[in-house]
Amino acid sequence: MMVQSSSLYLIPLMPLLAAGLIAVTRQPHRRFAASLAIGAMGISLLLSISAFVSTLGQTSAGAARSFSNFDWLQIGPATLRLGWVLDPLSAIMLVMVTFVGLLIFIYSVGYMAHDDNFTRFFCFLSLFAAAMLGLVIANNLLLLFMCWELVGLASYLLIGFWYHKPSAAAAAKKAFITTRIGDVVFLLGIVWLYSQAGTLLFYDHGHGCLEHLKLSELAGRTTVGGLAVSTGIGLLIFCGAIGKSGQVPLHVWLPDAMEGPTPVSALIHAATMVAAGVFLVARVYPLMAEPIPAPVGFVSAPFISALPVVAWVGAITAVFAACIAVAQTDIKRILAYSTVSQLGFMMIGLGVGGVAVGMFHLITHAFFKALLFMGAGSVIHGCHEEQDIRRLGGLKKYMPVTFATYAIGMMALSGVPLFFSGFWSKDGILEAAHTWKPSQGPFYLAAFGALLTAFYMTRQVCYVFFGNYRGAKGDHSHAADSLHGGEPHESPRVMTMPLAILAVFAVVLGFIGTPAWPWFQNYLGGENLPSGVGELFRHDVLYTILISTVIVTVGIGLGWRLYGGKPVTNPNEVDVLERWRPDIYGLLRNKFYVDELYEVTVIRFNAWFAAFCDSLDYWVWNGAVLAVSYLIVGIAWVDRVFDEYVINLGFDESCKGIADGGRLFSRLQNGRVQNYLRVIGVALAALVIFLVWGRKAS
Amino acid sequence: MIPLQNYLIFSAMLFSVGLAGALTRRNAILVLVGIELMLNAANLNFVAFWRFSSDPNAMAGLMFVLFSIAIAAAEAAVGLALIIAIYRHYKTTNLEKVNSLKG
């Protein structure tokens, strides 16, 4: 069965239905909830693959695109239309999200096995997946925005899943509010786009806002500072992506989101939520790029597109987060900053190279980052919830499967040459950045970021898997739980199987986008790039391959020399880098004090403003309200006196009279029927006497 | 011919006996009997006044009495039914005990 664009909605519908059903399922039905969620996700995966297959074999991007729109809301003469779109971009995302999501669902069965709120967890996971899939297939910016917000909601629920931990509750709030800042700007962009283009549909038989007609119209108009309207809108929409994809300066929520359960970290930080921002930029890419036919009436200044901003923000984020990751000690936090950094790489790819370059890294990253997170989850699960890498170590011996898969993920992320997917996708970004005309800055930043990536991943793996186990062994308090003794243990098969599957993909996915066989780029871009082994030896291609090989070698070598050579033995030992430069290390460990900066600026201002509003409320508005209320109270008092002494008293008196009379007469009514009859008899006698005597008298 | 006064006196006595029975008896059935007696006294008055009226050929008085007797029969049926209902409810026909009709 081929999935048509009109039935595309079935893909998000499946997890949505599952979420709804699980929501009304009672807690004890764990197996039912898990199998429902996994089954729905499996069906979605099959449908997605079918949709993916139907987009294959097309020669151009336009031919592979199909969409179906429908009327949703009619307000006066304007009709809002929503719709689904199936094109290579959404098809590849659908397959990625459902596949990685399915593996994460399966993994969660093992990871959350001991949790009391198991069914709730699967309800949220399904909701999350549904929202993400809806976002991917949306053919309308508004529909995309709705799903975007649903994703935000689901992530809030999942980050705060262990809400009884204050840190988790705070992290959930932080994630929600931080991304909201970007979303407000995003919404402004949507409104502006609607007012300018009159439609929010992406593709609509030539009238959608991403098609030539509207694009050249939008690019032709200028707004403040000579900026094209399309660029302005693109920048506003990009702000949404900054929030969701954790770019500087709104990246602060992402590392804190590690408070959620690890499968959530994998789902949010690998496959779905953060990818949403990159996907959004890829989706509205035509709006940000220079329109192919020169815009009408556009002669004066050269066209300024939004893409350099995307590239620079990405580049800064990539290096910034990679620096922070070097000095972190929490296994999941390192991965979180690495995610921020990799998202920066994707943005560079989108900014300098186009949709295919950025999306390729998104897809490969989704697989190996999900792998790394789930590997980290396996480590945490096996070591009694210990997340500090200084207290881990030597796990190579205890958890061989986790170690092997984690090492593959680490090498893919670092970009070990030729055999790992991360190498090819990162190489594509570096190559595009290298050939980018406006500036070489992003290239150097990205290269430095890649170096740091290799370094901190090596550091982490050395800490966690090499040397000796440094955790507490004998004195463990889990006495009741014999499974959780002193020694770390390998995770159950339900958790290691997804790891193995992901590890395979972390390797092979790279080969679909190499310069020698650029299938992915052709598929997404609808172009026909030359292929063949000879392409690898073209001058600039070879150059970047060599450069990145050198970078990775240096990074891993440095990491191995500093951390692998003589393993850390004492958990309290000072880090090598800290011994070398405590000042810089401290700066990095404290994340460049961004949180503290926000603390003293944004949050303090917010608190001050809240206090100001509060005092305004208290003294001004409260005073006015109080004055009015006292006036009313005075009037009410007068009223009450009048009531009490005039009306009430009169009523009371008359009521008392009536009541007394009633009491008197009720004595007659004593329920004895014969008494009544007696009265009638007496009355009759009296009447007779009166009549007889009255007659006599007259 | 017996003069009208005799009829009236007899009917007044009959009425008084009925009234006394209705007032003094405690049993609801006997009260009903007393009421029937009073009704019959009234009927006797009707017939007597008709018989001694100026135009005895007009049948109005007689018709009144016939109707009255029919109504009395219906009323006796209703009254007995009420008494049975009261008996079923209170398990007694003593009117002293049946006094829930007070204000």
Interface residues (C-beta under 8 A of the other chain):
Chain A: F665 S666 Q669 N670 G671 R672 V673 Q674 L677 R678 G681
Chain B: L19 A22 L23 V31 L95 E96 V98 N99 S100 L101 K102 G103
